Amino acid sequence: MRLPNRSVVERRTAIPVLIVAMAIFAALALSACGGGSSSSSSTESTTAGEEPASGGEATKAAAGEEAATGEPIKTMFITPLQSQATPTYQDGEAAAVAFEKWTNAHGGIGGRPIKITICDERGEPTQAAACARQAVQENDVAVVGSFTFFGESIVPILEKAHVALFGGCCAESAAELESPISFPLGSQPAYGAAAVAKAFEEGCETMNAVIVEGAEAVFEPVMENAAKVYGKKINKFVTIPAAAKDESAVVAEALSGDPECVATIFGESLYKAWMGPWAQSGTSAVMYGAQGNLNEQALEGFEEAGDGSIIAGVYANYKTPPWQEYREALEFAEVDPSLDYGSLSAQGAWSGGVGFKVVAESI
């Protein structure tokens, strides 16, 4: 199945913001194509160094289909779930669980069940490394669809053991972009470039950018180059701490020089600390952010201040036809309805899993 390359601009009904879709990747097109038989499985959730716990009851085999049999194909999903230092991504965890349950209820991978261990890296490089060591020790064939701020801690361990880091949405480190065992599917820096391009195409003359600490090296050059294409420049790059707190000082710095536009490259939990000072500033600057980060949850209580903001995306809106199977899987897995499954983390977890399944079944 192929989808045409196109840009999608959509006005959301709950909050008047726009979505700019950068591209629709091949793996996402494949995500609409299902089939197969069924099996039962359970997802393990663990923090590195602890015994894995059951992630829920085994899924029931679909009526009239044979269950997948044989030795499970073992993978790991790494992301921060309990952290005081970074944003957390329960939406990504839920999507990974949904992928396992759905896949095993529809024939597994080549007839074999997939078993996904969820490893909480707690927003700490040492824990991220411990997750990677656990994946190696438990003979996981790959770390799939993950998001972490600590690729530099994970990649060397996986590389030494020849374990693939596959299908991530959002490579944050040089190691993830350069290692021969790393295969990201999403192009996270592209949404930064998309936000810059959209701003200047719509007539913005002055722009500042705010980037979460640790991601500056990945985003700044891409965004600077995007501005150069339009004969412009980003006047100031501001770093926002990864842990949510009172962001009044950061907002004030981001608005210094009275920019017409502000690109915001950080997670949903940070927006919750950002929006109060942003609203109190009374600025008329247009805010640009990422899908699944600058969202309804982040703007709750500050809808008026967020009116007219622009959302730049890596993936197409998950309510579009290519994501039908994803939506069915989320419903099947009975995920928490309060989370945003149109996020980079959640859509990345699903598309990473789909890409892994396609590759594994071709071997």
C-alpha positions in Angstrom: 0.0 0.0 0.0 1.4 3.4 -0.9 0.3 6.8 0.1 1.1 10.0 -1.8 3.5 12.5 -0.3 1.5 15.5 0.8 1.3 18.3 3.4 -1.8 18.2 5.5 -3.2 21.2 7.3 -6.1 20.6 9.6 -8.0 22.8 12.0 -8.9 21.0 15.2 -12.4 21.5 16.6 -11.7 21.5 20.3 -8.8 24.0 20.2 -8.2 26.2 17.1 -4.7 25.1 16.2 -3.3 23.9 12.9 -1.4 20.7 12.2 1.4 20.7 9.6 2.3 17.1 8.6 5.9 16.8 7.2 5.6 13.4 5.6 3.8 10.1 5.6 6.4 7.3 6.0 6.2 3.9 4.3 5.9 2.2 7.7 2.7 4.2 8.4 1.2 3.2 5.1 1.8 -0.4 6.1 0.2 0.2 9.5 -3.2 0.2 7.7 -2.8 -3.3 6.4 -3.7 -6.1 8.9 -4.5 -9.7 8.8 -3.4 -13.1 10.1 -4.4 -15.4 13.0 -4.2 -14.9 16.7 -2.4 -15.8 19.9 -2.3 -14.9 23.6 0.5 -12.9 25.3 1.3 -10.5 28.1 3.4 -7.4 28.1 6.1 -7.1 30.7 6.8 -3.8 32.4 10.0 -3.3 34.3 12.6 -0.9 35.6 16.0 -2.1 34.8 17.3 -4.2 37.6 13.9 -5.3 38.8 11.9 -8.5 38.1 9.5 -7.9 35.2 5.8 -7.8 36.2 2.8 -8.9 34.2 1.3 -6.1 32.2 -2.2 -7.5 32.3 -4.3 -10.6 31.4 -3.4 -12.5 28.3 -5.4 -11.5 25.3 -7.9 -13.9 24.0 -7.5 -15.5 20.6 -9.9 -14.1 18.0 -12.8 -16.4 17.2 -12.1 -18.8 14.4 -8.4 -18.1 14.3 -5.4 -20.3 15.4 -3.2 -18.9 18.1 0.4 -18.1 17.3 2.7 -20.7 18.7 6.4 -21.3 19.3 9.0 -19.3 21.1 8.1 -15.6 21.5 10.1 -13.0 19.6 11.4 -10.8 22.5 11.8 -7.0 22.1 12.1 -4.1 24.5 10.5 -0.7 24.6 12.4 2.0 26.5 11.0 5.3 27.7 10.8 7.5 30.8 7.6 6.6 32.8 8.5 7.8 36.3 10.8 10.8 36.2 11.4 14.1 38.0 14.0 15.1 35.5 12.3 14.6 32.2 8.8 14.4 30.6 7.2 11.0 30.8 5.5 9.1 28.0 2.7 6.8 29.3 1.1 7.3 25.8 4.0 5.6 24.2 3.9 2.7 26.7 0.2 2.3 26.0 0.7 2.2 22.3 3.5 -0.4 22.6 1.2 -2.6 24.8 -1.6 -2.2 22.2 0.7 -3.2 19.4 1.7 -6.4 21.3 -1.9 -7.3 22.2 -3.3 -6.6 18.8 -0.5 -8.4 17.0 -0.7 -11.5 19.1 -4.5 -11.5 18.6 -4.0 -11.4 14.9 -1.4 -14.1 14.2 1.7 -12.7 15.8 4.8 -12.2 13.7 5.2 -15.0 11.2 3.0 -17.1 13.4 5.0 -16.5 16.6 3.9 -14.2 19.4 5.8 -11.0 20.2 6.8 -10.3 23.8 7.6 -6.7 24.6 9.3 -5.7 27.9 8.6 -2.1 28.9 11.7 -0.7 30.6 11.4 2.6 32.5 14.6 4.6 32.1 13.3 7.1 34.7 14.9 10.0 33.0 18.3 9.0 34.1 21.3 8.0 31.9 22.4 5.2 34.2 18.9 3.7 34.1 18.8 4.0 30.4 22.0 2.1 30.2 20.6 -0.5 32.6 17.6 -1.0 30.3 20.0 -1.6 27.4 22.0 -4.1 29.4 18.8 -5.9 30.4 17.8 -6.1 26.7 21.1 -7.7 25.9 21.0 -10.1 28.9 17.5 -11.3 28.1 18.4 -11.9 24.5 15.9 -9.4 23.1 16.3 -9.3 19.3 15.8 -5.5 19.2 14.8 -2.4 21.1 11.7 -1.2 19.1 9.8 2.1 18.8 11.4 3.6 21.9 11.9 7.2 22.9 14.7 8.3 25.3 16.8 11.4 26.1 19.8 9.2 26.6 20.7 7.5 23.3 24.3 8.1 24.0 24.0 5.7 27.0 22.0 3.1 25.2 23.5 2.8 21.8 27.1 1.7 22.7 25.7 -1.2 24.8 23.4 -2.4 22.0 26.0 -1.8 19.4 28.5 -4.0 21.2 26.0 -6.8 21.4 24.7 -6.4 17.8 21.2 -5.6 19.1 19.2 -3.2 16.8 17.7 0.0 18.0 14.8 0.1 15.6 11.9 2.3 14.6 12.2 5.2 17.0 10.2 8.3 16.4 12.6 10.8 17.8 16.3 10.4 17.7 17.8 12.9 20.2 21.5 12.0 20.0 24.3 11.7 17.5 24.7 8.1 18.4 21.1 7.3 17.4 21.6 9.1 14.0 25.1 7.6 13.3 25.2 4.1 14.7 25.0 1.1 12.2 22.6 -0.6 14.6 20.2 2.4 14.8 17.3 2.6 12.4 14.9 5.5 13.3 11.7 5.8 11.3 10.5 9.2 12.4 12.5 12.3 11.5 12.0 14.3 14.7 14.2 17.3 13.7 12.0 17.7 10.6 9.1 19.1 12.7 11.4 21.9 13.9 12.2 22.7 10.3 8.5 22.5 9.4 7.6 25.0 12.2 10.3 27.4 10.9 9.2 27.0 7.3 5.5 27.5 8.2 6.2 30.6 10.2 8.2 32.4 7.5 5.7 31.3 4.8 3.0 32.9 6.7 4.9 36.2 7.0 6.6 36.0 10.3 9.5 38.4 10.4 11.1 37.7 13.8 11.4 34.3 15.5 12.9 33.0 18.7 13.1 29.3 19.6 12.9 27.4 22.9 14.5 23.9 22.9 14.5 21.4 25.8 17.9 20.8 27.3 19.8 18.0 25.6 18.1 18.4 22.2 19.8 21.6 21.2 22.5 19.9 19.1 19.9 18.0 17.1 17.4 20.8 16.5 19.4 24.1 16.2 21.3 23.4 13.0 18.2 22.0 11.3 16.1 25.0 12.3 18.9 27.5 11.4 19.2 25.9 7.9 15.4 26.0 7.4 15.5 29.8 8.2 18.3 30.4 5.8 16.2 28.9 3.0 13.8 31.9 3.5 16.6 34.4 3.9 15.8 34.7 7.6 17.4 33.8 10.9 16.3 32.7 14.3 17.2 35.6 16.6 17.7 33.6 19.8 17.8 30.0 20.9 16.6 29.5 24.6 17.1 26.3 26.6 14.3 25.1 28.8 15.2 22.7 31.6 13.9 19.2 31.1 12.1 19.1 34.5 8.8 21.0 34.7 8.8 24.0 37.1 7.9 27.7 37.1 9.0 28.7 33.6 8.4 32.5 34.0 12.1 33.3 33.4 12.3 31.1 30.3 9.1 32.6 28.9 10.5 36.1 29.5 13.7 35.2 27.7 11.8 33.6 24.8 9.8 36.8 24.3 12.8 39.2 24.6 13.1 41.3 21.5 9.3 41.0 21.0 9.4 38.2 18.4 6.4 37.7 16.2 6.8 33.9 16.4 8.2 31.5 19.0 9.1 27.9 18.1 8.7 25.6 21.2 10.6 22.3 21.1 9.6 20.5 24.3 7.2 18.0 25.8 3.6 18.1 27.0 4.5 18.2 30.7 6.7 21.3 30.2 3.8 23.1 28.3 1.8 22.7 31.5 4.4 24.8 33.4 4.9 27.1 30.4 1.3 28.1 29.6 0.6 30.1 32.8 3.5 32.5 32.3 2.9 32.6 28.5 -0.7 33.7 29.1 0.2 36.2 31.8 2.7 37.8 29.4 -0.1 39.0 27.2 2.1 38.3 24.1 0.6 38.3 20.6 3.4 36.1 19.4 2.3 32.9 17.5 3.5 29.7 19.2 4.7 26.7 17.2 5.0 23.3 18.8 5.0 19.6 18.1 2.1 17.2 17.7 1.3 15.3 20.9 3.2 17.9 22.9 1.4 21.2 22.2 -2.1 19.6 22.6 -5.4 19.8 24.3 -4.0 18.5 27.6 -1.2 21.0 27.6 -3.5 23.9 26.8 -6.2 23.0 29.3 -7.2 26.2 31.1 -5.2 28.3 28.7 -7.2 27.8 25.5 -7.5 31.5 24.7 -3.7 32.0 25.1 -3.1 29.0 22.8 -5.6 30.2 20.2 -4.0 30.3 16.7 -0.9 28.2 17.7 0.6 26.0 15.0 1.4 22.3 15.5 4.1 20.7 13.4 4.0 17.0 12.9 6.2 14.1 11.9 3.3 11.7 11.4 -0.1 12.1 9.8 -3.1 12.7 12.0 -3.9 9.3 13.6 -7.6 9.9 12.8 -6.8 9.5 9.1 -7.4 6.3 7.1 -3.8 5.0 7.3 -4.1 4.7 11.1 -7.3 2.8 11.2 -5.7 -0.4 12.5 -3.8 1.7 15.2 -7.1 3.1 16.4 -8.7 -0.4 16.5 -5.7 -1.7 18.4 -6.0 1.1 21.0 -9.6 0.2 21.5 -8.9 -3.5 21.6 -6.2 -3.0 24.3 -8.6 -0.7 26.3 -5.9 2.0 26.8 -6.3 5.0 29.1 -8.6 7.3 27.1 -7.2 10.4 28.8 -3.9 10.2 27.0 -3.0 11.7 23.7 -2.5 9.0 21.1 -1.7 11.4 18.4 1.7 12.1 19.9 5.1 11.4 18.5 5.8 8.9 21.3 2.6 6.9 20.8 2.5 7.0 17.0 6.2 6.2 17.0 5.8 3.2 19.2 3.1 1.8 16.9 4.9 2.5 13.6 8.1 1.2 15.0 6.3 -2.0 15.9 4.7 -2.3 12.5 8.0 -1.7 10.7 9.7 -4.3 12.9 6.9 -6.8 12.0 7.4 -6.2 8.3 11.2 -6.6 8.5 11.0 -9.7 10.7 8.5 -11.4 8.5 10.7 -10.8 5.5 13.7 -12.6 7.0 
